[in-house]
Amino acid sequence: MSASTAPKSARRKSRELAFQGIYEWLLAGSDAGAIEAFLHERYPTIKLDDAHFQSLLHGALAEAGALDALIQPHIDRQTSELSPVEHALLLMGAFELRQHLDVPYRVVINEAVELGKIYGGTDGYKYVNGVLDRIAALVRKTEVEAANQSHPQDPPAASDFSPPPNPYANVPVRHKAKAAPRNKTGAAPRRASASPRPPRKD
């Protein structure tokens, strides 16, 4: 079955929803709790792995600075210059590679790549694939080496992407989400509803 017709697993839906939350945070700087509440309100019937969703969403936002520092040496620009879609996928993928060691690294990368194909620009998924492949080689070194020894004939996952040298590789990363706008009375802003595209509910 094609990606558009195959039923999505609860774990895949959790990643898709977490990605949308991270994307919204990058755009609007909304509070993580407010983002989670909004996503649950918008998709009340979606069947997902809620524990995994919360871990990815809250974990990626809480550790965004450290994750950007992990990502930075493997990209050809500053993380602030990445498209919000690619940045969100890299934050989520890097977090899952570091913190969810029970999930095979190839699954983490493949899931991020599939989301990149749906939401990202042309060939953006290749960029995500290449960066996460390099991060996996660092944070999952033993697992990656074992996989390469088991399947030496398989080409590297990022063989079609090789970024140019990054002039910002050694620049300290100070991540700060965009501040949410406030009106003149000091009241909290309206909840942002931006999302790249709604997930399927099947």
C-alpha positions as CSV (number, residue, x, y, z in Angstrom):
1,M,0.0,0.0,0.0
2,S,1.2,3.5,-0.6
3,A,2.0,6.0,2.2
4,S,-1.2,7.8,1.4
5,T,-3.5,4.8,1.8
6,A,-1.7,2.7,4.4
7,P,-3.2,3.0,7.9
8,K,-0.9,4.8,10.3
9,S,0.3,3.2,13.4
10,A,-0.4,4.9,16.8
11,R,3.4,5.5,17.1
12,R,3.5,7.2,13.7
13,K,0.6,9.4,14.6
14,S,2.3,10.4,17.8
15,R,5.3,11.5,15.8
16,E,3.2,13.4,13.3
17,L,1.3,15.3,16.0
18,A,4.6,16.0,18.0
19,F,6.1,17.3,14.8
20,Q,3.2,19.7,14.3
21,G,3.6,20.9,17.9
22,I,7.3,21.6,17.5
23,Y,6.6,23.3,14.2
24,E,4.1,25.6,15.8
25,W,6.5,26.3,18.7
26,L,9.2,27.3,16.2
27,L,6.8,29.7,14.5
28,A,4.9,31.2,17.4
29,G,6.9,30.4,20.6
30,S,3.7,29.1,22.2
31,D,3.8,27.3,25.6
32,A,4.3,23.5,25.3
33,G,1.3,22.8,27.5
34,A,-0.9,25.1,25.4
35,I,0.3,23.4,22.2
36,E,-0.5,20.0,23.6
37,A,-3.9,21.1,24.7
38,F,-4.6,22.6,21.3
39,L,-3.5,19.5,19.4
40,H,-5.7,17.3,21.5
41,E,-8.6,19.7,21.0
42,R,-8.1,19.8,17.3
43,Y,-7.7,16.1,16.9
44,P,-9.9,14.6,19.7
45,T,-10.4,11.2,18.0
46,I,-7.0,10.5,16.7
47,K,-5.6,7.2,18.1
48,L,-2.0,7.7,19.1
49,D,0.7,6.6,21.5
50,D,0.1,9.4,23.9
51,A,3.1,8.7,26.1
52,H,5.4,8.8,23.1
53,F,3.8,12.0,21.8
54,Q,4.2,13.8,25.1
55,S,7.8,12.6,25.3
56,L,8.7,13.8,21.9
57,L,6.9,17.1,22.1
58,H,7.9,18.2,25.6
59,G,11.4,16.6,25.4
60,A,12.3,18.3,22.1
61,L,11.1,21.7,23.3
62,A,12.8,21.4,26.7
63,E,16.1,20.3,25.2
64,A,16.0,22.5,22.0
65,G,19.2,24.3,22.8
66,A,21.2,21.1,23.4
67,L,19.6,19.5,20.3
68,D,20.5,22.5,18.1
69,A,24.0,22.2,19.3
70,L,24.0,18.6,18.3
71,I,22.5,19.4,14.9
72,Q,24.7,22.4,14.1
73,P,27.9,20.7,13.1
74,H,26.1,18.6,10.5
75,I,24.3,21.4,8.6
76,D,25.4,24.0,6.1
77,R,23.8,27.0,7.8
78,Q,22.7,28.2,11.3
79,T,19.8,26.3,12.8
80,S,17.8,29.5,12.8
81,E,18.0,29.6,9.0
82,L,16.5,26.1,8.5
83,S,13.0,25.9,7.3
84,P,10.5,25.3,10.2
85,V,9.6,21.9,8.8
86,E,13.1,20.6,8.5
87,H,14.1,22.2,11.9
88,A,11.1,20.6,13.6
89,L,11.9,17.2,12.1
90,L,15.6,17.4,13.1
91,L,14.7,18.5,16.6
92,M,12.3,15.6,17.0
93,G,14.6,13.0,15.3
94,A,17.6,14.1,17.3
95,F,15.7,13.8,20.5
96,E,14.3,10.4,19.7
97,L,17.8,9.1,18.7
98,R,19.2,10.3,22.0
99,Q,16.4,9.4,24.4
100,H,14.4,6.5,22.9
101,L,17.1,3.9,22.6
102,D,14.4,1.2,22.4
103,V,13.5,2.5,18.9
104,P,15.9,1.3,16.2
105,Y,17.8,4.3,14.8
106,R,16.8,3.4,11.2
107,V,13.1,3.6,12.3
108,V,13.7,7.0,13.8
109,I,15.3,8.3,10.6
110,N,12.8,6.7,8.3
111,E,9.8,8.1,10.2
112,A,11.3,11.6,10.0
113,V,12.0,11.2,6.3
114,E,8.5,10.1,5.6
115,L,7.1,13.2,7.4
116,G,9.6,15.3,5.4
117,K,8.2,13.9,2.2
118,I,4.6,14.8,3.2
119,Y,5.3,18.3,4.7
120,G,8.6,19.5,3.5
121,G,9.8,21.1,0.3
122,T,11.3,19.3,-2.7
123,D,14.2,17.1,-1.6
124,G,13.9,18.5,2.0
125,Y,13.5,14.9,3.2
126,K,17.0,14.1,1.8
127,Y,18.5,16.9,3.9
128,V,16.8,15.5,7.1
129,N,17.9,12.0,6.2
130,G,21.5,13.0,5.8
131,V,21.7,15.1,9.0
132,L,20.0,12.4,11.2
133,D,22.2,9.7,9.7
134,R,25.3,11.6,10.9
135,I,23.8,12.3,14.3
136,A,22.9,8.6,14.6
137,A,26.5,7.7,13.9
138,L,27.5,9.7,17.0
139,V,24.7,9.0,19.5
140,R,24.0,5.4,18.4
141,K,27.6,4.5,17.4
142,T,27.5,0.9,18.5
143,E,24.1,0.2,17.0
144,V,25.1,1.9,13.7
145,E,28.4,0.0,13.5
146,A,26.7,-3.3,14.2
147,A,24.1,-2.6,11.5
148,N,26.7,-1.7,9.0
149,Q,28.6,-5.0,9.8
150,S,25.5,-7.0,9.4
151,H,24.6,-5.4,6.0
152,P,27.9,-4.2,4.5
153,Q,26.3,-4.2,1.0
154,D,23.8,-1.6,2.0
155,P,24.7,1.9,1.0
156,P,24.7,4.6,3.7
157,A,21.3,6.1,4.3
158,A,22.6,9.5,3.5
159,S,24.6,8.6,0.3
160,D,22.6,11.1,-1.7
161,F,23.3,14.0,0.5
162,S,26.6,15.6,1.4
163,P,26.3,19.2,2.8
164,P,29.2,21.6,2.2
165,P,31.5,22.5,5.1
166,N,29.5,24.3,7.8
167,P,31.2,27.7,8.7
168,Y,29.1,27.7,11.9
169,A,30.1,24.3,13.2
170,N,32.1,25.6,16.1
171,V,29.8,28.6,16.9
172,P,28.0,28.2,20.3
173,V,24.3,27.7,19.9
174,R,22.0,29.8,22.0
175,H,18.5,28.7,21.2
176,K,15.6,30.9,22.1
177,A,12.1,30.4,20.7
178,K,10.3,33.3,19.3
179,A,8.4,35.2,22.0
180,A,4.7,35.0,21.6
181,P,3.2,38.5,20.8
182,R,1.2,40.2,23.5
183,N,-1.5,42.8,23.0
184,K,-1.4,46.3,24.5
185,T,-3.4,45.3,27.5
186,G,-1.0,42.6,28.5
187,A,-3.5,39.8,27.9
188,A,-2.2,36.5,26.7
189,P,-2.2,36.2,22.8
190,R,-4.7,34.1,21.0
191,R,-3.6,30.5,20.6
192,A,-1.7,29.9,17.4
193,S,-3.3,27.4,15.1
194,A,-0.6,27.3,12.4
195,S,0.3,23.8,11.3
196,P,1.9,22.6,8.0
197,R,-1.0,20.3,7.2
198,P,-3.5,18.2,9.3
199,P,-2.7,14.5,9.9
200,R,-4.9,11.8,8.6
201,K,-7.4,10.4,11.2
202,D,-7.4,6.8,9.9
